[in-house]
């Protein structure tokens, strides 16, 4: 049998292995045994994503973190993998020193005993017994959950985003229409052009969804301004452009968009996920508790929360978009407030993004 | 012996990470493969193993400041967190967490070591061989897809697959 025949035969067996449900099987051939083990190795991307998630989420946001540096893990890549090979003595020593820390296990020596654990355990068991005794424990395993982050791939419509700027003029920005939206802003809008002959003329845009059409005219300005007389770039600052706010946008807001909000888009508020903005991703999502009231009457369902994930990956402005009542809304908010996210990214920069989160409450 | 030599390094790294969380990166890199292997043995698939591994490292980073050096390797602490994460997960699924402890006592360490070593050895393969292994086994793509991606014939990819597996087998034997 030549090499190609061997390779073909092995691939046939590999193919069968990959098609089997658990990609395992009792392979006697050492190569197939290796293949089965390779099937369950982690995806290399997962390894790096998790590291990034730890960096972007916890290290940047954890109140107790020793560092606010957001890129330390990246710099640590490489070199450290040599330590991955664990000597058996090390593991066995760990096993001997440790055991597995299970409350229900016979061996509990993995960590030094912490008396607080026993106090908490005693208190929680006592509370559980009292609950059962009071006859209000309606299910054996009152589970909660699963929580999921749903991100609609829609861009901000009116009412989200915004921006504004100005060149510190004495009068309010002129009334007019904003320039077109674009995904990238190269030149901010200006009503009074300070440099009439630029070396490289570029059409002015405001940052926002290009498919959103605003009223257009020959007069750039703020749609809601009352100044219809005197051309003015507005009283704001930050971009030398047009508006009474701050930043390279147009309007009373802050940022490169239009209107009274911030960051971009039109109106007021943060971004929403879009093809050019990656949605925030939950990287730490502790489960919500079940309220006593809801558990008592076996009330189940989904609470939808609308919130803003800020550039630091924390949930802000949480409000209930779909209520479930019986204290579950509050429990959902409490849980989501503790969540940490990898923030939404636009052009490589973390930005505030509006998302909806569905929190499922189920009794099993 | 090597484990004993590593202890001062472990301790320094842990103390550094407690002072400056950025150093957790090195602890992560050193221990990821073993933690994943530990979890993957008792998980029902890669996705579940990845989720649980992520939970272990998040919990480890969150409670790093409570860690007190008492001579045990850092991996022992991570295994403890992993065991608790698995136990909680099993409890949710209605399985008996006691089996985890039994499994640990019944020589589970050998398999964990083997899998961690395998993960490391994959990284040491030649780039083409590594790509074939990752695409074929981890991403579970067909020979045809891999051949198209690499611009080679299907026969060449099958030979690369054979050579990669043989290399891994030989390296494993040399290590063990």
Interface residues (C-beta under 8 A of the other chain):
Chain A: X3 X4 X6 X7 X8 X10 X11 X14 X18 X22 X23 X30 X31 X34 X35 X37 X38 X39 X40 X41 X42 X43 X44 X46 X47 X50 X51 X53 X54 X55 X58 X59 X62 X64 X65 X66 X67 X69 X72 X73 X74 X75 X76 X77 X80 X81 X83 X84 X85 X86 X87 X88 X89 X90 X91 X92 X93 X94 X95 X97 X98 X99 X100 X101 X102 X104 X105 X106 X107 X110 X111 X112 X143 X283 X284
Chain B: X1 X2 X3 X4 X6 X9 X18 X19 X20 X21 X22 X23 X24 X25 X26 X28 X29 X30 X31 X32 X33 X34 X36 X40 X45 X46 X49 X50 X53 X54 X57 X58 X61 X62 X65 X68 X70 X71 X72 X73 X75 X76 X77 X79 X80 X83 X84 X87 X92 X97 X98 X100 X101 X104 X109 X110 X112 X113 X114 X115 X116 X117 X118 X119 X120 X122 X123 X133 X134 X136 X137 X138 X139 X140 X143 X155 X158 X159 X161 X162 X165 X166 X168 X169 X172 X175
